[in-house]
Amino acid sequence: MNWIYAFLGGAIVGAGAAILFAPEKGEDLRARIKDLLRKKGIICSDSEIDALVEQLTTEIDD
């Protein structure tokens, strides 16, 4: 019976850690990318940011 409590406790701690360390929402990440590019003097539209994110995601997956 104790192993059940240990398993449930571990699952709760794991779920909490996953929520705390989860990556940002896509829209927040795109906004950060756009801000960083603007600070560097590069002005991009939303569609260009979406295309950049898509390209990076494809390259990472390969």
C-alpha positions as CSV (number, residue, x, y, z in Angstrom):
1,M,0.0,0.0,0.0
2,N,2.9,2.4,0.7
3,W,4.2,2.0,-2.9
4,I,0.8,3.4,-4.1
5,Y,1.3,6.6,-2.0
6,A,4.9,6.9,-3.1
7,F,3.8,6.5,-6.8
8,L,1.0,9.1,-6.4
9,G,3.4,11.5,-4.6
10,G,5.9,11.2,-7.3
11,A,3.3,11.7,-10.0
12,I,2.1,14.9,-8.2
13,V,5.7,16.3,-7.8
14,G,6.4,15.4,-11.5
15,A,3.3,17.1,-12.7
16,G,4.1,20.2,-10.7
17,A,7.6,20.3,-12.1
18,A,6.4,19.9,-15.6
19,I,4.0,22.8,-15.2
20,L,6.8,25.0,-13.7
21,F,9.3,24.2,-16.4
22,A,7.0,24.0,-19.4
23,P,8.0,26.1,-22.4
24,E,6.3,29.4,-23.1
25,K,3.1,29.6,-25.1
26,G,3.6,29.9,-28.9
27,E,2.2,33.4,-29.1
28,D,4.5,34.6,-26.2
29,L,7.5,33.0,-27.8
30,R,6.7,34.6,-31.2
31,A,6.4,38.0,-29.4
32,R,9.8,37.5,-27.8
33,I,11.3,36.6,-31.1
34,K,9.8,39.7,-32.7
35,D,11.0,41.9,-29.9
36,L,14.6,40.5,-30.1
37,L,14.7,41.0,-33.9
38,R,13.4,44.6,-33.6
39,K,16.1,45.4,-31.0
40,K,18.6,44.2,-33.6
41,G,17.0,46.4,-36.2
42,I,15.2,43.7,-38.1
43,I,11.5,44.4,-38.7
44,C,9.3,41.3,-39.4
45,S,5.6,40.8,-39.9
46,D,3.7,38.2,-38.0
47,S,3.6,36.0,-41.1
48,E,7.4,36.2,-41.4
49,I,7.8,35.2,-37.8
50,D,5.4,32.3,-38.3
51,A,7.4,31.2,-41.3
52,L,10.7,31.5,-39.4
53,V,9.3,29.4,-36.5
54,E,8.0,26.8,-38.9
55,Q,11.4,26.6,-40.6
56,L,13.3,26.3,-37.3
57,T,10.9,23.6,-36.1
58,T,11.3,21.6,-39.3
59,E,15.1,21.9,-39.1
60,I,15.1,20.8,-35.4
61,D,12.8,17.8,-36.2
62,D,15.2,16.6,-39.0
